[in-house]
Amino acid sequence: MTSLSDTCTDRTVLETTVLDSTALLAIAMGGAADPGSRPAKSRPKVMTGAAVVGAWRSADGVVCLRLRTDGTYAGEVAGRRRPARGTYQVEGASVLLHDDSGLNTPVTVHEGELEMAGHRLLPAG
């Protein structure tokens, strides 16, 4: 099994933080923008067979994301000190990442690609 670090070998450091309005609101509110949208502390449902499971990476290597079959994820964003991790939910052509810090990040699924916070992610094959 390939680790996230193996799929994200480019360690380019950026001095920019990418946050959408939902993330900024969540930070200002001290957690999730919508208190009802916080993930339950119980184990997420298993996502076997989901087309989104696996390692994803932006073409420039800035964003790396691994979606696991157990409904958890791990990610790295260049310039961000804390790695992203938490649970996710798949609903149709959308994935919602629930970070352990309380941030929720929407991801759109497009014909073999994921779009997240302005980044296109491709399978990290």
All heavy atoms as an XYZ file, in Angstrom:
903
protein
N       0.847     -1.180      0.000
C       0.000      0.000      0.000
C       0.886      1.234      0.000
O       1.857      1.327      0.741
C      -0.899     -0.019      1.226
C      -1.854      1.122      1.234
S      -3.199      0.727      2.370
C      -3.205      2.175      3.333
N       0.603      2.191     -0.838
C       1.379      3.420     -0.938
C       0.877      4.423      0.086
O      -0.309      4.634      0.221
C       1.225      4.024     -2.354
O       1.605      3.042     -3.305
C       2.094      5.238     -2.507
N       1.806      5.034      0.795
C       1.400      6.037      1.777
C       1.190      7.366      1.093
O       1.638      7.581     -0.034
C       2.464      6.179      2.865
O       3.607      6.815      2.339
N       0.529      8.275      1.785
C       0.289      9.610      1.237
C       1.609     10.281      0.958
O       1.775     10.956     -0.048
C      -0.554     10.446      2.207
C      -0.922     11.830      1.718
C      -1.782     11.711      0.464
C      -1.663     12.597      2.767
N       2.605     10.103      1.823
C       3.914     10.725      1.627
C       4.560     10.233      0.344
O       5.247     10.981     -0.336
C       4.823     10.435      2.817
O       4.284     11.015      3.959
N       4.357      8.951     -0.005
C       4.927      8.415     -1.232
C       4.303      9.047     -2.462
O       4.964      9.200     -3.481
C       4.718      6.898     -1.305
C       5.510      6.152     -0.243
O       6.496      6.715      0.270
O       5.128      5.013      0.076
N       3.043      9.418     -2.396
C       2.368      9.991     -3.558
C       2.573     11.494     -3.647
O       2.273     12.100     -4.662
C       0.855      9.704     -3.527
O       0.304     10.264     -2.358
C       0.590      8.222     -3.580
N       3.087     12.109     -2.605
C       3.287     13.554     -2.568
C       4.752     13.851     -2.253
O       5.083     14.318     -1.174
C       2.386     14.200     -1.509
S       0.652     13.904     -1.805
N       5.626     13.567     -3.193
C       7.050     13.721     -2.925
C       7.555     15.133     -3.141
O       8.589     15.500     -2.616
C       7.863     12.758     -3.808
O       7.539     13.017     -5.177
C       7.555     11.315     -3.451
N       6.863     15.950     -3.899
C       7.279     17.332     -4.119
C       6.929     18.146     -2.891
O       5.777     18.315     -2.549
C       6.580     17.900     -5.355
C       7.025     19.321     -5.674
O       7.961     19.808     -5.026
O       6.424     19.914     -6.583
N       7.923     18.682     -2.206
C       7.709     19.418     -0.960
C       7.839     20.930     -1.178
O       8.402     21.638     -0.373
C       8.717     18.978      0.101
C       8.591     17.527      0.461
C       7.329     17.317      1.215
N       7.241     15.909      1.595
C       6.148     15.304      1.898
N       5.019     15.945      1.888
N       6.141     14.043      2.234
N       7.306     21.436     -2.279
C       7.317     22.858     -2.557
C       6.548     23.591     -1.476
O       5.451     23.221     -1.121
C       6.661     23.156     -3.928
O       7.321     22.383     -4.915
C       6.736     24.634     -4.250
N       7.149     24.655     -0.939
C       6.503     25.422      0.119
C       5.931     26.696     -0.485
O       6.626     27.438     -1.171
C       7.497     25.777      1.246
C       6.836     26.646      2.289
C       8.055     24.509      1.856
N       4.669     26.915     -0.249
C       4.014     28.125     -0.715
C       3.708     29.003      0.475
O       3.467     28.529      1.571
C       2.696     27.790     -1.422
C       2.797     26.958     -2.680
C       1.410     26.699     -3.227
C       3.639     27.636     -3.726
N       3.672     30.275      0.264
C       3.357     31.221      1.324
C       1.908     31.679      1.230
O       1.562     32.749      1.666
C       4.301     32.435      1.229
C       5.751     32.084      1.447
C       6.002     31.515      2.835
O       5.354     31.948      3.806
O       6.842     30.611      2.956
N       1.034     30.859      0.641
C      -0.361     31.205      0.448
C      -1.242     30.151      1.087
O      -0.981     28.969      0.966
C      -0.686     31.279     -1.058
O       0.200     32.190     -1.670
C      -2.107     31.708     -1.291
N      -2.271     30.572      1.764
C      -3.248     29.657      2.320
C      -4.505     29.755      1.477
O      -4.969     30.851      1.179
C      -3.580     30.038      3.780
O      -2.380     30.006      4.534
C      -4.585     29.068      4.371
N      -5.037     28.605      1.068
C      -6.225     28.577      0.230
C      -7.424     28.244      1.116
O      -7.524     27.158      1.658
C      -6.097     27.525     -0.895
C      -7.356     27.479     -1.727
C      -4.885     27.811     -1.743
N      -8.310     29.215      1.281
C      -9.520     29.017      2.070
C     -10.699     29.594      1.302
O     -10.612     30.687      0.751
C      -9.423     29.725      3.424
C      -8.326     29.240      4.368
C      -8.253     30.145      5.581
C      -8.585     27.821      4.804
N     -11.778     28.860      1.257
C     -12.986     29.397      0.651
C     -13.804     30.098      1.734
O     -13.443     30.109      2.906
C     -13.782     28.314     -0.070
C     -14.292     27.215      0.860
O     -14.146     27.354      2.089
O     -14.841     26.241      0.352
N     -14.917     30.679      1.357
C     -15.719     31.434      2.324
C     -16.253     30.545      3.442
O     -16.337     30.976      4.594
C     -16.867     32.156      1.615
O     -17.696     31.218      0.951
N     -16.570     29.292      3.128
C     -17.056     28.382      4.163
C     -15.969     28.120      5.201
O     -16.225     28.131      6.403
C     -17.517     27.051      3.543
O     -18.525     27.330      2.574
C     -18.052     26.096      4.585
N     -14.740     27.902      4.738
C     -13.629     27.652      5.656
C     -13.351     28.873      6.521
O     -13.109     28.753      7.725
C     -12.379     27.254      4.871
N     -13.370     30.055      5.910
C     -13.133     31.277      6.682
C     -14.215     31.478      7.738
O     -13.922     31.848      8.883
C     -13.077     32.493      5.752
C     -11.839     32.557      4.863
C     -11.981     33.698      3.853
C     -10.588     32.724      5.690
N     -15.459     31.228      7.374
C     -16.551     31.352      8.329
C     -16.393     30.334      9.456
O     -16.596     30.650     10.632
C     -17.905     31.161      7.636
C     -19.134     31.263      8.529
C     -19.200     32.635      9.204
C     -20.390     31.020      7.732
N     -15.978     29.126      9.100
C     -15.785     28.088     10.111
C     -14.696     28.493     11.098
O     -14.840     28.301     12.305
C     -15.436     26.765      9.447
N     -13.622     29.078     10.611
C     -12.552     29.540     11.496
C     -13.073     30.635     12.412
O     -12.847     30.618     13.621
C     -11.345     30.040     10.676
C     -10.666     28.841      9.994
C     -10.344     30.770     11.574
C      -9.640     29.248      8.963
N     -13.804     31.580     11.850
C     -14.337     32.695     12.636
C     -15.328     32.218     13.695
O     -15.398     32.768     14.791
C     -15.010     33.717     11.717
N     -16.088     31.165     13.371
C     -17.092     30.636     14.294
C     -16.499     29.630     15.275
O     -17.194     29.126     16.138
C     -18.230     29.971     13.511
C     -18.946     30.898     12.546
S     -19.846     32.196     13.375
C     -21.174     31.253     14.076
N     -15.217     29.321     15.110
C     -14.566     28.386     16.024
C     -14.895     26.937     15.745
O     -14.844     26.095     16.629
N     -15.205     26.591     14.518
C     -15.528     25.205     14.158
C     -16.253     25.178     12.847
O     -15.983     25.983     11.978
N     -17.191     24.282     12.694
C     -17.954     24.156     11.461
C     -18.875     25.359     11.295
O     -19.414     25.877     12.263
C     -18.775     22.870     11.478
N     -19.023     25.804     10.051
C     -19.889     26.945      9.776
C     -21.326     26.653     10.186
O     -22.032     27.524     10.655
C     -19.828     27.290      8.285
N     -21.750     25.440     10.027
C     -23.092     25.012     10.410
C     -22.942     23.956     11.499
O     -22.481     22.861     11.223
C     -23.804     24.423      9.183
C     -25.174     23.841      9.528
O     -25.643     24.022     10.672
O     -25.762     23.199      8.645
N     -23.276     24.270     12.741
C     -23.080     23.307     13.821
C     -23.704     21.952     13.542
O     -23.216     20.946     13.985
C     -23.736     23.975     15.040
C     -23.774     25.427     14.721
C     -23.887     25.517     13.218
N     -24.765     21.908     12.795
C     -25.404     20.642     12.464
C     -24.634     19.846     11.436
O     -24.927     18.689     11.192
N     -23.634     20.463     10.794
C     -22.885     19.762      9.758
C     -21.624     19.111     10.284
O     -20.887     18.510      9.531
C     -22.527     20.729      8.627
O     -21.598     21.693      9.092
N     -21.357     19.216     11.569
C     -20.179     18.560     12.128
C     -20.354     17.054     12.030
O     -21.433     16.530     12.249
C     -19.984     18.952     13.580
C     -19.464     20.346     13.717
C     -19.069     20.602     15.132
N     -18.584     21.961     15.202
C     -17.750     22.389     16.109
N     -17.330     21.574     17.040
N     -17.345     23.625     16.110
N     -19.265     16.348     11.726
C     -19.382     14.901     11.611
C     -19.617     14.252     12.964
O     -19.164     14.755     13.987
C     -18.028     14.482     11.037
C     -17.096     15.576     11.442
C     -17.933     16.827     11.471
N     -20.336     13.161     12.942
C     -20.545     12.406     14.170
C     -19.220     11.791     14.590
O     -18.376     11.496     13.761
C     -21.583     11.304     13.930
N     -19.030     11.601     15.866
C     -17.786     11.024     16.367
C     -17.715      9.519     16.130
O     -16.712      8.900     16.361
C     -17.618     11.324     17.860
C     -17.452     12.791     18.153
C     -16.163     13.326     17.573
C     -16.012     14.794     17.877
N     -14.876     15.394     17.233
N     -18.807      8.922     15.658
C     -18.802      7.492     15.392
C     -18.046      7.207     14.097
O     -17.791      8.084     13.289
C     -20.237      6.969     15.287
O     -20.878      7.555     14.183
N     -17.700      5.967     13.897
C     -16.969      5.538     12.713
C     -17.844      5.746     11.474
O     -19.021      5.409     11.478
C     -16.636      4.059     12.877
C     -15.577      3.584     11.982
C     -14.233      3.997     12.548
N     -13.211      3.351     11.763
C     -12.081      3.920     11.486
N     -11.803      5.098     11.939
N     -11.196      3.288     10.775
N     -17.297      6.308     10.394
C     -18.097      6.536      9.181
C     -18.434      5.222      8.482
O     -17.808      4.192      8.733
C     -17.168      7.384      8.307
C     -15.802      7.061      8.790
C     -15.924      6.764     10.252
N     -19.422      5.279      7.605
C     -19.803      4.101      6.833
C     -18.673      3.734      5.872
O     -17.985      4.595      5.358
C     -21.060      4.381      6.015
C     -22.289      4.570      6.853
C     -23.484      4.810      5.968
C     -24.720      5.064      6.791
N     -25.876      5.355      5.953
N     -18.518      2.466      5.609
C     -17.501      1.999      4.670
C     -17.929      2.366      3.256
O     -19.085      2.198      2.877
C     -17.304      0.471      4.804
C     -16.361     -0.051      3.728
C     -16.783      0.142      6.184
N     -17.000      2.888      2.473
C     -17.296      3.373      1.131
C     -16.705      2.447      0.068
O     -16.027      2.878     -0.833
C     -16.722      4.798      0.961
C     -17.226      5.795      1.969
S     -18.997      5.997      1.979
C     -19.247      6.728      0.400
N     -16.892      1.158      0.177
C     -16.315      0.223     -0.776
C     -16.900      0.443     -2.164
O     -18.080      0.728     -2.318
C     -16.562     -1.232     -0.346
O     -17.962     -1.433     -0.217
C     -15.865     -1.554      0.947
N     -16.065      0.341     -3.171
C     -16.516      0.465     -4.543
C     -16.717      1.890     -5.017
O     -17.031      2.120     -6.174
N     -16.540      2.889     -4.156
C     -16.725      4.277     -4.572
C     -15.606      4.673     -5.533
O     -14.443      4.380     -5.290
C     -16.745      5.201     -3.359
N     -15.958      5.325     -6.612
C     -14.982      5.715     -7.625
C     -13.968      6.722     -7.109
O     -12.918      6.902     -7.709
C     -15.709      6.283     -8.843
N     -14.249      7.365     -6.003
C     -13.344      8.393     -5.487
C     -12.279      7.851     -4.554
O     -11.340      8.558     -4.211
C     -14.125      9.519     -4.768
C     -15.054     10.225     -5.736
C     -14.872      8.993     -3.569
N     -12.372      6.604     -4.141
C     -11.400      6.035     -3.209
C     -10.043      5.936     -3.894
O      -9.936      5.525     -5.030
C     -11.870      4.643     -2.719
C     -10.775      3.935     -1.947
C     -13.122      4.784     -1.869
N      -9.005      6.358     -3.186
C      -7.645      6.278     -3.707
C      -6.890      7.572     -3.472
O      -7.344      8.462     -2.762
N      -5.715      7.659     -4.084
C      -4.857      8.837     -3.940
C      -5.090      9.796     -5.099
O      -5.199      9.386     -6.254
C      -3.396      8.410     -3.896
N      -5.148     11.085     -4.773
C      -5.381     12.151     -5.747
C      -4.329     13.229     -5.548
O      -3.876     13.461     -4.437
C      -6.773     12.758     -5.544
C      -7.876     11.772     -5.730
C      -8.368     10.909     -4.796
C      -8.619     11.536     -6.921
N      -9.370     10.154     -5.331
C      -9.547     10.516     -6.636
C      -8.586     12.096     -8.196
C     -10.441     10.042     -7.587
C      -9.486     11.628     -9.137
C     -10.392     10.617     -8.833
N      -3.959     13.903     -6.642
C      -2.935     14.942     -6.556
C      -3.182     15.997     -7.624
O      -3.559     15.680     -8.745
C      -1.568     14.304     -6.770
C      -0.435     15.268     -6.666
C       0.869     14.558     -6.846
N       1.928     15.551     -6.744
C       3.176     15.289     -6.654
N       3.568     14.031     -6.655
N       4.061     16.233     -6.577
N      -2.953     17.270     -7.252
C      -3.067     18.341     -8.245
C      -1.853     18.268     -9.168
O      -0.786     17.767     -8.782
C      -3.149     19.713     -7.566
O      -1.980     19.983     -6.815
N      -2.006     18.755    -10.397
C      -0.935     18.690    -11.390
C       0.334     19.387    -10.904
O       1.448     18.952    -11.216
C      -1.404     19.300    -12.711
N       0.177     20.451    -10.121
C       1.343     21.179     -9.615
C       1.873     20.616     -8.296
O       2.845     21.097     -7.740
C       1.026     22.665     -9.452
C      -0.142     22.932     -8.518
O      -0.657     21.983     -7.892
O      -0.552     24.107     -8.426
N       1.235     19.566     -7.774
C       1.680     18.923     -6.549
C       1.359     19.677     -5.271
O       1.787     19.271     -4.194
N       0.590     20.745     -5.362
C       0.266     21.554     -4.187
C      -0.686     20.822     -3.244
O      -0.560     20.902     -2.035
C      -0.312     22.927     -4.607
C      -0.850     23.689     -3.412
C       0.744     23.739     -5.337
N      -1.646     20.083     -3.800
C      -2.650     19.397     -2.987
C      -2.572     17.901     -3.240
O      -2.561     17.457     -4.389
C      -4.079     19.895     -3.323
C      -5.120     19.146     -2.502
C      -4.188     21.385     -3.104
N      -2.501     17.125     -2.158
C      -2.542     15.668     -2.224
C      -3.644     15.198     -1.292
O      -3.802     15.726     -0.191
C      -1.219     15.059     -1.786
S       0.153     15.483     -2.860
N      -4.401     14.206     -1.738
C      -5.537     13.723     -0.964
C      -5.643     12.215     -1.125
O      -5.555     11.702     -2.238
C      -6.819     14.398     -1.467
C      -8.139     14.022     -0.819
C      -8.190     14.474      0.639
C      -9.297     14.646     -1.595
N      -5.808     11.491     -0.009
C      -6.042     10.051     -0.049
C      -7.383      9.773      0.608
O      -7.564     10.044      1.788
C      -4.954      9.277      0.664
C      -5.251      7.769      0.681
C      -4.130      6.933      1.229
N      -2.966      6.918      0.378
C      -2.842      6.193     -0.749
N      -3.838      5.443     -1.146
N      -1.744      6.234     -1.448
N      -8.332      9.252     -0.180
C      -9.655      8.867      0.315
C      -9.636      7.361      0.536
O      -9.394      6.597     -0.402
C     -10.732      9.264     -0.689
C     -10.827     10.761     -0.979
C     -11.775     11.018     -2.142
C     -11.265     11.519      0.249
N      -9.878      6.944      1.758
C      -9.805      5.523      2.116
C     -11.189      4.877      2.070
O     -12.204      5.545      2.211
C      -9.213      5.385      3.512
C      -7.809      5.942      3.609
C      -7.251      5.730      5.025
N      -5.993      6.412      5.185
C      -5.814      7.492      5.947
N      -6.830      8.007      6.624
N      -4.644      8.053      6.056
N     -11.202      3.565      1.939
C     -12.461      2.829      1.849
C     -13.258      2.867      3.143
O     -14.463      2.626      3.131
C     -12.224      1.351      1.472
O     -11.361      0.761      2.436
C     -11.625      1.230      0.083
N     -12.625      3.192      4.270
C     -13.345      3.223      5.550
C     -14.022      4.563      5.821
O     -14.543      4.789      6.898
C     -12.418      2.848      6.712
C     -11.315      3.870      6.964
O     -11.190      4.847      6.185
O     -10.571      3.686      7.947
N     -14.018      5.471      4.821
C     -14.690      6.756      4.984
C     -13.830      7.819      5.636
O     -14.329      8.880      5.995
N     -12.531      7.562      5.777
C     -11.618      8.569      6.315
C     -10.729      9.086      5.193
O     -10.635      8.470      4.128
C     -10.734      7.991      7.449
O      -9.913      6.951      6.923
C     -11.591      7.476      8.594
N     -10.077     10.212      5.438
C      -9.157     10.751      4.448
C      -7.949     11.370      5.145
O      -7.967     11.677      6.330
C      -9.843     11.793      3.545
C     -10.029     13.142      4.196
C      -9.063     14.133      4.070
C     -11.158     13.422      4.955
C      -9.231     15.368      4.688
C     -11.323     14.643      5.560
C     -10.359     15.609      5.425
O     -10.520     16.821      6.034
N      -6.888     11.531      4.367
C      -5.691     12.241      4.804
C      -5.265     13.105      3.633
O      -5.416     12.722      2.470
C      -4.581     11.256      5.167
N      -4.771     14.284      3.918
C      -4.360     15.181      2.842
C      -3.223     16.079      3.258
O      -2.928     16.238      4.447
N      -2.569     16.628      2.262
C      -1.502     17.593      2.473
C      -1.705     18.749      1.504
O      -2.068     18.544      0.355
C      -0.139     16.963      2.205
C       0.241     15.862      3.164
C       1.584     15.230      2.830
O       2.262     15.696      1.887
O       1.950     14.262      3.508
N      -1.458     19.945      1.991
C      -1.482     21.142      1.163
C      -0.147     21.831      1.378
O       0.238     22.095      2.529
C      -2.651     22.081      1.545
C      -2.614     23.345      0.697
C      -3.987     21.373      1.405
N       0.579     22.098      0.297
C       1.881     22.750      0.412
C       1.735     24.061      1.174
O       0.807     24.827      0.938
C       2.474     23.005     -0.977
N       2.594     24.273      2.138
C       2.553     25.492      2.925
C       1.695     25.389      4.171
O       1.757     26.248      5.040
N       0.917     24.348      4.283
C       0.081     24.153      5.472
C       0.830     23.236      6.434
O       1.231     22.134      6.072
C      -1.263     23.531      5.081
C      -2.205     23.362      6.259
C      -3.546     22.821      5.814
N      -4.389     22.598      6.979
C      -5.547     21.988      6.961
N      -6.015     21.541      5.801
N      -6.244     21.816      8.049
N       1.028     23.683      7.644
C       1.815     22.917      8.609
C       1.090     21.676      9.096
O       1.686     20.637      9.295
C       2.186     23.794      9.799
C       3.143     24.872      9.390
C       3.545     25.725     10.547
N       4.394     26.791     10.038
C       4.626     27.902     10.657
N       4.092     28.124     11.828
N       5.404     28.811     10.121
N      -0.192     21.783      9.321
C      -0.966     20.671      9.851
C      -1.560     19.861      8.704
O      -2.262     20.404      7.864
C      -2.097     21.212     10.729
C      -2.926     20.134     11.396
C      -4.168     20.777     12.043
N      -5.136     19.812     12.463
C      -5.972     19.157     11.666
N      -5.958     19.351     10.383
N      -6.839     18.303     12.155
N      -1.287     18.555      8.659
C      -1.917     17.755      7.603
C      -3.422     17.670      7.824
O      -3.893     17.696      8.960
C      -1.262     16.378      7.755
C      -0.669     16.353      9.114
C      -0.439     17.769      9.544
N      -4.154     17.611      6.751
C      -5.612     17.489      6.828
C      -5.970     16.030      7.039
O      -5.371     15.133      6.444
C      -6.237     18.005      5.537
N      -6.956     15.781      7.899
C      -7.452     14.421      8.107
C      -8.849     14.510      8.700
O      -9.202     15.490      9.339
C      -6.520     13.610      8.986
C      -6.381     14.147     10.387
C      -5.426     13.279     11.202
N      -5.212     13.867     12.492
C      -4.235     14.696     12.814
N      -3.354     15.028     11.899
N      -4.127     15.186     14.018
N      -9.614     13.466      8.459
C     -10.976     13.438      8.978
C     -11.790     12.382      8.265
O     -11.261     11.356      7.851
N     -13.073     12.663      8.108
C     -13.979     11.738      7.442
C     -14.559     12.420      6.205
O     -14.442     13.632      6.042
C     -15.132     11.317      8.375
O     -15.870     12.474      8.764
C     -14.604     10.598      9.617
N     -15.181     11.623      5.353
C     -15.831     12.189      4.171
C     -17.126     11.450      3.888
O     -17.326     10.329      4.323
C     -14.901     12.154      2.956
C     -14.627     10.770      2.408
C     -15.414     10.229      1.399
C     -13.567     10.005      2.887
C     -15.159      8.967      0.891
C     -13.305      8.746      2.386
C     -14.094      8.235      1.388
O     -13.852      6.986      0.884
N     -18.004     12.150      3.158
C     -19.280     11.575      2.719
C     -19.393     11.787      1.223
O     -19.095     12.880      0.730
C     -20.443     12.265      3.397
C     -20.526     12.031      4.881
C     -21.654     12.847      5.489
O     -21.682     14.059      5.347
N     -22.576     12.172      6.160
N     -19.850     10.763      0.517
C     -20.087     10.865     -0.923
C     -21.582     10.976     -1.138
O     -22.353     10.174     -0.619
C     -19.553      9.619     -1.665
C     -19.864      9.709     -3.161
C     -18.070      9.453     -1.430
N     -22.001     12.009     -1.879
C     -23.415     12.204     -2.216
C     -23.506     12.566     -3.687
O     -23.264     13.709     -4.054
C     -24.017     13.299     -1.346
C     -24.072     12.935      0.124
C     -24.711     14.024      0.977
O     -25.319     14.952      0.413
O     -24.587     13.926      2.201
N     -23.803     11.569     -4.511
C     -23.885     11.804     -5.950
C     -22.535     12.195     -6.515
O     -21.569     11.470     -6.382
N     -22.475     13.375     -7.148
C     -21.228     13.866     -7.746
C     -20.489     14.800     -6.801
O     -19.693     15.625     -7.245
C     -21.535     14.569     -9.059
N     -20.736     14.679     -5.512
C     -20.072     15.531     -4.533
C     -19.492     14.694     -3.394
O     -20.014     13.636     -3.057
C     -21.055     16.535     -3.924
O     -21.548     17.398     -4.905
N     -18.417     15.207     -2.851
C     -17.796     14.619     -1.670
C     -17.658     15.760     -0.674
O     -17.257     16.864     -1.045
C     -16.404     14.031     -1.994
C     -15.727     13.486     -0.747
C     -16.499     12.959     -3.070
N     -17.995     15.523      0.575
C     -17.826     16.546      1.605
C     -16.805     16.038      2.607
O     -17.001     14.990      3.229
C     -19.151     16.860      2.301
C     -19.098     18.005      3.312
C     -18.656     19.314      2.661
C     -20.450     18.184      3.977
N     -15.680     16.755      2.705
C     -14.630     16.413      3.658
C     -14.945     17.081      4.987
O     -15.194     18.282      5.029
C     -13.268     16.899      3.160
C     -12.810     16.425      1.782
C     -11.461     17.050      1.442
C     -12.754     14.919      1.703
N     -14.930     16.315      6.064
C     -15.148     16.829      7.423
C     -13.810     16.721      8.146
O     -13.443     15.655      8.629
C     -16.199     16.005      8.171
C     -17.530     15.949      7.509
N     -18.405     17.010      7.512
C     -18.134     14.953      6.817
C     -19.502     16.654      6.856
N     -19.351     15.419      6.424
N     -13.069     17.820      8.206
C     -11.755     17.821      8.834
C     -11.890     17.692     10.347
O     -12.852     18.190     10.938
C     -11.017     19.119      8.480
C      -9.558     19.063      8.851
O      -8.771     18.569      8.032
O      -9.203     19.511      9.959
N     -10.911     17.043     10.981
C     -10.913     16.889     12.436
C     -10.937     18.234     13.155
O     -11.358     18.322     14.299
C      -9.691     16.097     12.899
C      -9.782     14.628     12.538
O     -10.880     14.161     12.158
O      -8.750     13.933     12.635
N     -10.486     19.302     12.485
C     -10.485     20.637     13.092
C     -11.862     21.290     13.072
O     -12.059     22.342     13.667
C      -9.497     21.551     12.357
O      -9.985     21.849     11.056
N     -12.825     20.675     12.353
C     -14.167     21.233     12.262
C     -14.474     21.871     10.917
O     -15.612     22.230     10.655
N     -13.477     22.031     10.062
C     -13.711     22.609      8.738
C     -14.370     21.578      7.826
O     -14.057     20.392      7.888
C     -12.397     23.072      8.107
C     -11.661     24.194      8.820
C     -10.351     24.487      8.111
C     -12.513     25.439      8.893
N     -15.268     22.038      6.982
C     -15.915     21.194      5.978
C     -15.531     21.719      4.610
O     -15.667     22.916      4.348
C     -17.431     21.216      6.138
C     -17.863     20.593      7.438
O     -17.389     19.534      7.814
N     -18.758     21.253      8.147
N     -15.047     20.840      3.737
C     -14.612     21.244      2.407
C     -15.389     20.463      1.361
O     -15.305     19.235      1.316
C     -13.100     20.977      2.223
O     -12.383     21.642      3.254
C     -12.626     21.461      0.867
N     -16.146     21.169      0.505
C     -16.858     20.475     -0.574
C     -15.899     20.128     -1.715
O     -15.002     20.899     -2.051
C     -17.895     21.501     -1.029
C     -17.320     22.826     -0.647
C     -16.453     22.593      0.557
N     -16.092     18.953     -2.292
C     -15.301     18.484     -3.426
C     -16.288     18.048     -4.502
O     -17.242     17.331     -4.217
C     -14.401     17.292     -3.015
C     -13.606     16.784     -4.199
C     -13.486     17.665     -1.860
N     -16.059     18.483     -5.732
C     -16.921     18.110     -6.850
C     -16.216     17.064     -7.696
O     -15.020     17.192     -7.982
C     -17.254     19.339     -7.719
O     -17.810     20.349     -6.881
C     -18.248     18.999     -8.805
N     -16.956     16.026     -8.087
C     -16.403     14.964     -8.918
C     -16.735     15.275    -10.371
O     -17.890     15.478    -10.717
C     -17.002     13.593     -8.519
C     -16.411     12.477     -9.374
C     -16.782     13.324     -7.031
N     -15.688     15.356    -11.213
C     -15.837     15.607    -12.654
C     -15.127     14.503    -13.413
O     -13.942     14.300    -13.206
C     -15.152     16.920    -13.074
C     -15.710     18.153    -12.494
N     -16.845     18.742    -12.956
C     -15.273     18.934    -11.480
C     -17.081     19.836    -12.266
N     -16.145     19.966    -11.353
N     -15.778     13.776    -14.248
C     -15.188     12.796    -15.173
C     -13.748     12.406    -14.845
O     -12.814     12.753    -15.564
C     -15.269     13.336    -16.597
C     -16.688     13.623    -17.035
C     -16.760     14.179    -18.444
O     -15.786     14.059    -19.199
O     -17.811     14.730    -18.768
N     -13.546     11.683    -13.786
C     -12.216     11.189    -13.440
C     -11.328     12.179    -12.711
O     -10.146     11.918    -12.510
N     -11.860     13.332    -12.345
C     -11.105     14.346    -11.614
C     -11.917     14.808    -10.417
O     -13.137     14.692    -10.396
C     -10.826     15.570    -12.489
C      -9.983     15.315    -13.695
C      -9.746     16.589    -14.506
O     -10.379     17.630    -14.219
O      -8.939     16.533    -15.438
N     -11.225     15.363     -9.431
C     -11.881     16.006     -8.299
C     -11.528     17.482     -8.335
O     -10.412     17.846     -8.700
C     -11.384     15.408     -6.969
C     -11.567     13.915     -6.750
C     -11.029     13.519     -5.383
C     -13.015     13.506     -6.889
N     -12.479     18.334     -7.973
C     -12.210     19.763     -7.868
C     -12.425     20.169     -6.415
O     -13.495     19.948     -5.852
C     -13.114     20.580     -8.777
C     -12.786     22.059     -8.722
C     -13.654     22.885     -9.657
O     -14.414     22.317    -10.460
O     -13.557     24.117     -9.565
N     -11.378     20.751     -5.811
C     -11.418     21.095     -4.406
C     -10.726     22.436     -4.199
O      -9.546     22.579     -4.523
C     -10.695     20.002     -3.590
C     -10.650     20.259     -2.119
S      -9.877     18.882     -1.252
C      -8.189     19.458     -1.234
N     -11.451     23.414     -3.678
C     -10.900     24.736     -3.376
C     -10.110     25.328     -4.543
O      -9.039     25.886     -4.371
C     -10.027     24.666     -2.122
N     -10.646     25.163     -5.753
C      -9.999     25.735     -6.939
C      -8.902     24.878     -7.522
O      -8.267     25.268     -8.494
N      -8.658     23.709     -6.964
C      -7.620     22.805     -7.474
C      -8.270     21.600     -8.146
O      -9.235     21.042     -7.636
C      -6.730     22.285     -6.335
C      -5.909     23.340     -5.701
N      -4.696     23.745     -6.195
C      -6.132     24.094     -4.591
C      -4.198     24.696     -5.422
N      -5.063     24.932     -4.445
N      -7.735     21.198     -9.305
C      -8.167     19.973     -9.975
C      -7.225     18.859     -9.533
O      -6.013     18.983     -9.651
C      -8.069     20.120    -11.495
C      -9.087     21.046    -12.072
C     -10.336     20.297    -12.373
N     -11.247     21.171    -13.107
C     -12.381     20.776    -13.573
N     -12.755     19.542    -13.413
N     -13.166     21.596    -14.202
N      -7.792     17.785     -9.012
C      -6.990     16.656     -8.560
C      -7.179     15.483     -9.498
O      -8.308     15.160     -9.893
C      -7.401     16.244     -7.144
C      -7.396     17.342     -6.080
C      -7.850     16.775     -4.735
C      -6.031     17.977     -5.947
N      -6.074     14.859     -9.856
C      -6.081     13.696    -10.736
C      -5.636     12.478     -9.943
O      -4.937     12.614     -8.930
C      -5.100     13.918    -11.909
C      -5.387     15.142    -12.781
C      -4.222     15.395    -13.715
C      -6.675     14.944    -13.540
N      -5.995     11.271    -10.394
C      -5.521     10.086     -9.691
C      -3.986     10.112     -9.618
O      -3.317     10.450    -10.576
C      -6.008      8.911    -10.560
C      -7.202      9.480    -11.272
C      -6.877     10.921    -11.515
N      -3.441      9.780     -8.449
C      -1.995      9.876     -8.237
C      -1.281      8.598     -8.643
O      -0.153      8.373     -8.247
C      -1.703     10.224     -6.775
N      -1.931      7.748     -9.421
C      -1.436      6.514     -9.979
C      -0.098      6.136     -9.661
O       0.615      5.392     -9.437
